[in-house]
């Protein structure tokens, strides 16, 4: 070995006389064939033959990470040698060290408080993390490891090596990873990144099981299918998220996000693309925000108000291809509707309601015999008259509860025969002009009306229920929406449920049940009040929680079956113009 100007040059074939002495004259060993001509070791790189290498080791990691967070490094547009070393440690030793470290941090905080100083927030955060880790280690839900991450950058020229090294350092910095050059240890660094399973650098960082799992680099969940529509770009690997919701166990989807997160934009974009796939779209629109896009695509906007020309009779039966228990099922459905209209009922009042509903249908000549379904169905007014005809105090009370909808201010909405049918591929039911207290009733009636229509003609449809919390806040309408979600697949229907009141929605049993019956789930920007509930239900990581809190408009997590990715919603200029037009 000789020194030349601060560099070491080593003949790679020296020291092999002993191996060569075992060979016949004129023969060479395998080691002779694969060994480089020379190796030059400098302070900040190593040169093997004509190729240069520079190694970095990682000394600092971000506090919050999501799964597959190292994907940008794995998919970096330059060849890299990346090695990860994982060393299990004994939990009892770590618990002892943690206990000592926790005591030091608590003493530091207590000293600052006694001195009247402001507590260092970094110490407080470290203490919280240490206490959490201590509890998890003691419970056995986590284990502890030492982790080493090394990256070697190969290049053909010095300029290429410097440029690629700067890009790698910049990429690592963007991931909040602190890296250092293995100066004066380039040979050890290079050997540590060879597939020889030998860690010569030994620069380690403590990690628990969950944190270590997120470093696994080959778990990018690509959601690019051959069929379906484009939803956006996978922010993990830049691939397109193309998916067919009808290819899942159910075509139901749920969209959760705070106001201004891009929920309406996402739904409008999806519906435009579903139309291109010859899928009918029905929307219940509480704020009339789909009116312009309906006009743009030649759809039908059905506006409900006290003076609206459009009427729906909730007593209507399916005349074509009725189910065997059509009338009985309709009466059970009307039980739930009447509870939404009239409020809670006692068992005796429910029994009275059941008798009255049967009598109302009989007054129109309708019996369980399907042949009688061609008769005009009863109106709410008929039920009101039946209650009065019972001539009991309890029946009179129920009639009084209905009076507003029969003779009062809400009489024009429900007390007439249906006068339209769903014939357009894009139909929107606008209920903005309905008094807010009546919106759950109108939404329930529209849902029931749609249900009768889709049973007659089975084809691929998507029904969008915006601001679904209107229905969820009433137990009976919540149960109906849940039943709707369960039965939708049987009739080739995909139910899309949208809400911004995430916490209220998920605190209700029916809301969580609708969530579990939705194979497609989209989480957009969340509020701090809802994020803990979201994290609990969707089992997302701390990094993903941070991502949902800080994500921009149109960014979020896209769950499809057992896979999920971070998505950025993208639309063409034409789509953007249609969606955002005022």
C-alpha positions in Angstrom: 0.0 0.0 0.0 1.4 3.4 -0.9 0.2 7.0 -0.2 0.0 9.5 -3.1 -1.1 13.1 -2.3 -3.3 12.2 0.6 -5.0 9.3 -1.3 -4.5 5.6 -0.9 -4.0 3.3 -3.8 -4.2 -0.3 -3.2 -3.5 -3.1 -5.8 -6.5 -5.3 -5.4 -4.6 -8.3 -6.6 -1.8 -8.1 -4.0 -1.9 -10.4 -1.1 -3.2 -13.3 -3.3 0.1 -15.1 -3.7 -1.0 -17.7 -1.2 -4.2 -18.4 -3.2 -2.3 -18.4 -6.4 0.3 -20.8 -5.1 -2.3 -23.5 -5.0 -2.9 -23.2 -8.7 -0.9 -24.6 -11.6 1.4 -22.2 -13.5 -0.6 -20.1 -16.1 -3.9 -20.5 -14.3 -5.9 -17.8 -12.5 -8.4 -18.0 -9.6 -12.0 -16.7 -9.6 -10.8 -14.0 -7.3 -8.4 -12.8 -9.9 -11.1 -12.7 -12.5 -13.6 -10.6 -10.5 -11.2 -8.3 -8.6 -10.9 -4.7 -9.9 -7.6 -3.5 -11.3 -7.2 -1.0 -8.5 -9.1 0.8 -5.7 -8.5 4.4 -4.8 -9.8 5.6 -1.4 -10.2 9.4 -1.0 -11.6 11.4 2.0 -15.1 11.8 0.5 -15.3 9.1 -2.2 -13.9 5.8 -3.3 -12.8 4.9 -6.9 -12.9 1.4 -8.1 -11.5 1.1 -11.6 -13.1 4.0 -13.4 -16.2 4.3 -11.3 -16.7 6.6 -8.3 -18.8 5.9 -5.1 -19.8 8.1 -2.2 -21.6 6.8 0.9 -24.0 8.6 3.2 -25.3 7.4 6.6 -28.5 8.6 8.2 -28.4 10.1 11.7 -31.8 11.7 12.0 -35.4 10.8 11.1 -38.7 12.7 11.1 -41.1 12.4 14.0 -44.1 11.4 11.9 -43.9 9.1 8.9 -46.4 7.3 6.7 -46.1 3.8 5.4 -43.7 3.5 2.4 -42.2 6.9 3.2 -38.8 5.8 1.8 -40.4 5.2 -1.7 -39.0 8.4 -3.1 -35.5 7.2 -2.3 -36.2 3.7 -3.7 -37.6 5.2 -6.9 -34.9 7.9 -7.2 -33.9 8.5 -10.8 -30.3 7.4 -10.4 -28.7 4.1 -9.4 -28.3 3.8 -5.6 -26.9 1.2 -3.3 -29.2 1.2 -0.2 -28.6 -1.0 2.9 -30.7 -1.4 6.0 -29.4 -3.1 9.1 -31.8 -4.2 11.9 -30.6 -5.3 15.3 -33.1 -6.6 17.9 -32.5 -5.5 21.4 -33.6 -6.7 24.8 -36.7 -4.9 26.1 -35.7 -5.0 29.7 -32.5 -3.1 29.0 -34.3 -0.5 26.9 -36.9 -0.1 29.6 -34.2 0.5 32.1 -32.6 3.2 29.9 -36.0 4.7 29.2 -36.8 5.0 32.8 -33.5 6.8 33.4 -34.1 9.1 30.4 -37.7 9.9 31.5 -36.4 10.8 35.0 -33.9 13.2 33.4 -36.5 14.9 31.2 -39.0 15.2 34.1 -36.3 16.7 36.3 -35.4 19.2 33.5 -39.0 20.3 33.1 -39.5 20.5 36.9 -36.4 22.7 37.2 -37.6 25.0 34.4 -41.0 25.4 36.1 -39.5 26.2 39.5 -37.2 28.7 37.9 -40.1 30.4 36.2 -38.8 29.5 32.7 -40.9 28.4 29.8 -40.7 24.6 29.4 -38.7 23.6 26.3 -41.4 22.1 23.9 -38.9 19.7 22.4 -38.2 18.2 25.9 -42.0 17.9 26.5 -42.6 16.2 23.2 -39.7 13.8 23.8 -41.0 13.0 27.3 -44.5 12.3 25.9 -43.0 10.0 23.2 -40.8 8.2 25.8 -43.8 7.6 28.2 -45.9 6.2 25.3 -43.1 3.9 24.2 -42.4 2.8 27.8 -46.1 1.7 28.2 -46.1 -0.1 24.8 -42.8 -1.9 25.6 -44.1 -2.9 29.0 -47.3 -4.2 27.5 -45.4 -6.2 24.9 -47.2 -4.5 22.0 -43.9 -3.0 20.7 -40.4 -4.3 20.5 -37.2 -2.3 20.2 -34.5 -2.3 17.5 -31.4 -0.5 16.4 -31.6 0.5 12.8 -28.9 1.6 10.3 -29.6 3.1 6.9 -26.7 3.7 4.4 -26.9 5.0 0.8 -24.0 4.8 -1.7 -24.2 6.9 -4.8 -22.3 5.5 -7.9 -21.1 7.8 -10.8 -18.8 7.7 -13.8 -17.4 11.2 -13.4 -16.6 13.5 -10.5 -19.2 16.1 -11.7 -21.9 13.4 -12.0 -21.0 12.2 -8.5 -21.3 15.7 -7.0 -24.6 16.4 -8.8 -26.2 13.1 -7.8 -25.0 13.5 -4.3 -26.6 16.9 -3.9 -29.8 15.6 -5.3 -29.8 12.6 -2.9 -29.1 15.0 0.0 -31.9 17.3 -1.1 -34.3 14.4 -1.4 -33.4 13.1 2.1 -33.8 16.6 3.5 -37.3 16.9 1.9 -38.2 13.7 3.8 -36.8 15.4 7.0 -34.0 12.8 7.1 -30.6 14.1 8.3 -27.8 12.5 6.4 -24.0 12.8 6.6 -21.1 11.8 4.3 -19.0 8.9 5.5 -15.9 11.1 5.4 -12.7 9.3 6.1 -14.7 6.0 6.1 -15.7 5.7 2.5 -14.2 2.2 2.2 -16.2 1.0 5.2 -19.3 2.8 3.9 -19.0 1.2 0.5 -18.5 -2.3 2.0 -21.6 -1.7 4.2 -23.8 -1.2 1.1 -22.5 -4.3 -0.7 -24.7 -7.5 -0.5 -22.3 -9.0 2.0 -24.5 -8.4 5.2 -21.6 -6.7 7.0 -22.1 -3.4 8.8 -18.8 -1.7 9.0 -20.1 1.8 9.7 -22.3 0.9 12.7 -24.2 4.2 12.8 -27.5 3.2 14.4 -30.7 4.8 15.6 -33.2 3.3 18.1 -36.6 2.4 16.6 -39.8 0.6 17.8 -41.7 -2.0 15.8 -44.2 0.4 14.2 -41.6 2.9 13.1 -39.4 0.2 11.7 -42.3 -1.3 9.8 -42.8 2.0 7.9 -39.3 1.9 6.6 -40.0 -1.3 4.6 -39.5 0.0 1.0 -41.5 -2.3 -1.2 -45.1 -1.8 -0.1 -46.3 0.9 -2.5 -50.0 0.1 -3.0 -50.5 0.7 -6.7 -54.2 1.2 -7.6 -53.9 1.3 -11.4 -56.4 -1.1 -12.8 -57.3 -1.9 -16.4 -60.9 -0.8 -15.9 -62.6 2.0 -14.1 -62.1 5.8 -14.0 -59.2 8.0 -13.1 -59.4 9.5 -9.6 -56.0 11.1 -9.3 -52.3 10.6 -8.8 -50.7 8.2 -6.2 -48.5 10.6 -4.2 -46.3 7.6 -3.0 -45.0 6.6 -6.4 -46.5 9.0 -9.0 -48.7 6.3 -10.6 -52.3 7.0 -11.7 -55.1 5.8 -9.4 -57.5 4.2 -11.8 -60.3 2.1 -10.2 -63.6 0.5 -10.9 -65.8 0.8 -7.8 -68.2 -1.8 -9.2 -65.4 -4.4 -9.1 -65.2 -4.3 -5.3 -67.4 -6.3 -2.8 -69.8 -3.4 -2.8 -69.8 -0.3 -5.0 -70.6 1.9 -2.0 -68.2 4.7 -1.1 -68.0 7.2 1.8 -66.2 10.6 1.6 -65.2 12.2 4.9 -63.6 15.7 5.2 -63.9 19.1 6.7 -65.5 22.0 4.8 -63.3 23.3 2.0 -61.3 20.0 1.7 -62.6 19.3 -1.9 -65.4 16.8 -1.2 -67.8 18.4 -3.7 -65.1 18.8 -6.3 -64.2 15.1 -6.0 -67.8 13.9 -6.3 -68.5 16.2 -9.3 -65.4 15.0 -11.1 -66.3 11.3 -10.3 -69.9 11.7 -11.6 -68.7 13.3 -14.8 -66.4 10.4 -15.5 -69.0 7.8 -14.4 -71.3 9.3 -17.1 -68.6 8.5 -19.7 -68.8 4.9 -18.5 -72.6 4.8 -19.2 -73.4 4.7 -15.4 -76.5 6.6 -14.3 -76.0 9.2 -11.5 -78.6 10.3 -8.9 -77.8 13.0 -6.4 -79.6 14.3 -3.3 -78.3 17.9 -3.1 -79.1 19.8 0.1 -77.5 23.0 -1.1 -78.3 23.1 -4.8 -74.6 23.1 -5.6 -74.9 20.6 -8.4 -77.4 22.7 -10.4 -74.9 24.2 -12.9 -73.2 20.9 -13.6 -76.6 19.3 -14.2 -77.4 21.9 -16.8 -74.0 21.5 -18.4 -74.4 17.7 -18.9 -78.0 17.9 -20.0 -79.3 16.4 -16.7 -82.5 17.0 -14.9 -82.6 19.1 -11.7 -85.6 18.3 -9.6 -86.1 21.2 -7.1 -88.2 20.6 -4.0 -90.0 23.4 -2.1 -93.4 24.2 -0.8 -94.3 25.7 -4.1 -92.4 23.3 -6.3 -94.1 21.6 -9.3 -92.4 18.3 -8.4 -94.2 16.0 -6.0 -93.4 12.6 -4.4 -96.0 10.5 -2.7 -94.2 8.3 0.0 -97.2 5.8 -0.1 -96.4 4.8 -3.7 -95.9 1.1 -4.4 -93.9 -0.7 -7.1 -96.5 -1.7 -9.7 -94.1 -3.4 -12.1 -92.4 -6.6 -10.7 -93.4 -6.0 -7.1 -91.7 -8.1 -4.4 -93.7 -10.8 -2.7 -94.2 -8.7 0.5 -94.3 -5.4 -1.2 -97.2 -3.9 0.8 -95.9 -5.2 4.2 -92.4 -3.8 3.5 -93.8 -0.5 2.4 -95.8 -0.2 5.6 -92.6 -1.0 7.7 -90.7 1.7 5.7 -93.6 4.1 6.4 -93.3 3.4 10.1 -89.7 4.8 10.0 -90.8 7.8 8.0 -93.6 8.6 10.3 -91.2 8.5 13.3 -89.0 11.0 11.5 -92.1 13.2 10.8 -93.9 12.8 14.2 -91.1 12.0 16.6 -90.7 9.1 19.0 -93.8 6.8 19.4 -94.8 4.6 22.3 -95.5 0.9 21.6 -99.3 1.5 21.7 -98.9 4.5 19.3 -96.8 2.3 16.9 -99.5 -0.4 17.0 -102.1 2.3 16.3 -100.0 3.7 13.4 -99.7 0.2 11.9 -103.5 -0.2 11.9 -104.0 3.2 10.4 -101.5 2.6 7.6 -103.3 -0.7 6.7 -106.6 1.1 6.8 -105.3 4.0 4.6 -104.3 1.5 1.9 -107.7 -0.3 2.2 -109.5 3.0 1.7 -107.9 3.1 -1.8 -108.8 -0.6 -2.5 -105.2 -1.8 -2.0 -104.5 -5.1 -0.3 -101.6 -7.5 -0.3 -102.8 -8.8 -3.7 -100.3 -7.3 -6.3 -103.3 -6.8 -8.7 -104.6 -4.0 -6.5 -101.3 -2.0 -6.7 -102.5 -0.4 -9.9 -105.0 1.7 -7.8 -103.9 5.2 -6.9 -102.0 4.9 -3.6 -103.2 6.8 -0.5 -101.9 10.2 0.5 -100.8 11.5 3.8 -104.2 13.1 4.1 -105.8 9.7 4.0 -103.7 8.6 7.0 -104.7 11.8 8.8 -108.4 11.1 8.2 -108.0 7.5 9.4 -106.5 8.7 12.7 -109.4 11.1 13.2 -111.9 8.3 12.3 -110.5 6.2 15.2 -112.0 8.8 17.6 -109.6 8.1 20.4 -107.4 10.6 22.3 -104.2 8.8 21.3 -105.3 8.8 17.6 -106.2 12.5 17.8 -102.7 13.2 19.1 -101.1 11.4 16.2 -103.4 13.2 13.8 -102.3 16.5 15.4 -98.7 15.7 14.7 -99.5 15.2 11.0 -101.6 18.3 10.6 -98.7 20.5 9.6 -97.9 18.2 6.7 -101.6 17.9 5.6 -103.1 21.3 6.2 -100.3 23.4 7.5 -97.2 25.1 6.0 -95.6 21.8 4.8 -98.7 20.6 3.0 -97.5 21.3 -0.5 -94.5 18.9 -0.2 -95.8 15.5 0.6 -99.6 15.4 0.3 -99.9 14.9 -3.5 -99.5 12.0 -6.0 -96.0 11.7 -7.6 -95.9 13.5 -10.9 -92.5 12.7 -12.4 -90.2 9.8 -13.1 -86.5 9.3 -13.3 -85.7 9.1 -17.0 -82.5 11.2 -17.2 -79.0 9.6 -16.8 -78.0 12.5 -14.5 -80.8 13.4 -12.1 -80.3 15.8 -9.1 -82.8 16.3 -6.3 -82.3 19.8 -4.9 -83.7 20.4 -1.5 -82.1 23.7 -0.5 -85.4 25.6 -0.5 -87.0 23.2 2.0 -87.0 24.3 5.6 -84.0 22.8 7.3 -86.1 20.9 9.9 -87.9 19.2 7.0 -84.8 18.2 5.1 -84.4 14.8 6.8 -88.0 14.0 5.9 -87.5 15.0 2.2 -84.2 13.1 2.0 -85.9 10.0 3.4 -88.8 10.3 0.9 -86.4 10.8 -2.0 -84.3 7.8 -0.9 -87.5 5.6 -0.8 -88.7 6.9 -4.1 -85.3 6.1 -5.7 -85.3 2.7 -4.1 -88.6 1.9 -5.8 -87.3 3.0 -9.1 -84.0 1.0 -9.1 -85.8 -2.2 -8.2 -87.8 -1.9 -11.4 -84.9 -1.5 -13.7 -81.6 -3.0 -12.6 -78.5 -1.3 -14.2 -75.3 0.3 -12.9 -76.2 3.5 -11.0 -74.5 5.6 -8.4 -76.6 7.5 -5.8 -74.9 10.4 -4.0 -76.3 11.5 -0.6 -74.6 14.8 0.3 -74.6 16.0 3.9 -75.7 12.6 5.1 -75.6 13.7 8.7 -79.1 15.1 8.2 -80.3 11.5 8.0 -77.8 10.1 10.6 -78.9 12.4 13.4 -82.4 10.7 13.4 -82.1 7.1 14.4 -84.9 5.8 12.1 -83.7 7.6 9.0 -80.1 6.4 9.9 -81.3 2.8 10.0 -83.0 3.3 6.7 -79.8 4.7 5.1 -77.9 1.8 6.6 -80.4 -0.7 5.1 -80.1 1.1 1.8 -76.3 0.7 1.9 -76.6 -3.1 2.6 -79.1 -3.8 -0.1 -77.5 -1.6 -2.8 -75.2 -4.2 -4.3 -78.1 -6.5 -5.1 -79.5 -3.9 -7.5 -76.2 -2.8 -9.1 -76.3 0.4 -7.1 -73.3 2.2 -5.6 -74.2 4.5 -2.7 -71.9 7.5 -2.1 -72.2 9.1 1.3 -70.7 12.5 2.0 -70.4 14.3 5.3 -68.3 17.0 6.8 -69.5 16.4 10.4 -67.2 13.4 10.6 -67.3 13.1 14.4 -71.1 13.1 14.7 -71.3 10.6 11.8 -68.9 8.1 13.3 -70.2 8.4 16.8 -73.5 6.9 15.7 -73.7 3.1 15.3 -75.5 3.3 11.9 -72.8 5.8 10.7 -70.0 3.3 11.5 -72.1 0.5 9.9 -72.4 2.5 6.7 -68.6 3.0 6.8 -67.9 -0.8 7.1 -70.3 -1.4 4.2 -68.4 1.0 1.9 -65.6 -0.7 0.1 -64.3 2.7 -1.2 -63.4 5.3 1.4 -61.9 8.7 0.8 -60.5 10.7 3.6 -59.8 14.4 2.7 -58.5 17.2 4.9 -59.6 16.6 8.5 -60.1 18.8 11.5 -58.1 18.3 14.7 -61.4 17.4 16.5 -62.1 14.5 14.3 -58.6 13.1 13.5 -58.3 10.9 16.6 -61.6 9.2 15.8 -60.5 8.8 12.2 -57.2 7.3 13.2 -58.9 4.8 15.5 -61.4 3.6 13.0 -59.1 3.5 9.9 -56.0 2.4 11.8 -53.8 5.0 10.1 -50.3 5.9 11.2 -49.1 9.0 13.0 -47.6 10.2 9.7 -50.9 9.7 7.9 -52.7 11.6 10.7 -50.3 14.5 10.1 -50.8 14.3 6.4 -54.6 14.5 6.7 -54.3 17.5 9.0 -51.9 19.4 6.7 -53.1 18.2 3.3 -54.2 20.7 0.7 -57.5 20.9 -1.2 -58.0 17.7 -3.1 -55.5 15.7 -1.2 -56.2 12.8 1.1 -56.1 9.0 1.6 -57.9 6.7 -0.9 -58.9 3.4 0.6 -60.0 0.6 -1.9 -60.6 -2.8 -0.3 -57.4 -3.7 1.6 -55.2 -1.1 -0.1 -54.8 2.6 0.4 -52.7 5.3 -1.0 -52.2 9.0 -0.6 -54.0 10.6 -3.5 -54.0 14.0 -5.2 -57.2 14.6 -7.2 -56.6 15.8 -10.7 -59.0 17.2 -13.3 -58.6 18.4 -16.9 -59.1 22.1 -17.7 -62.5 21.3 -19.2 -63.6 19.3 -16.1 -62.3 22.0 -13.8 -64.3 24.7 -15.7 -67.5 22.6 -15.5 -67.1 21.8 -11.9 -66.2 25.3 -10.7 -68.6 27.4 -12.8 -70.9 29.6 -10.8 
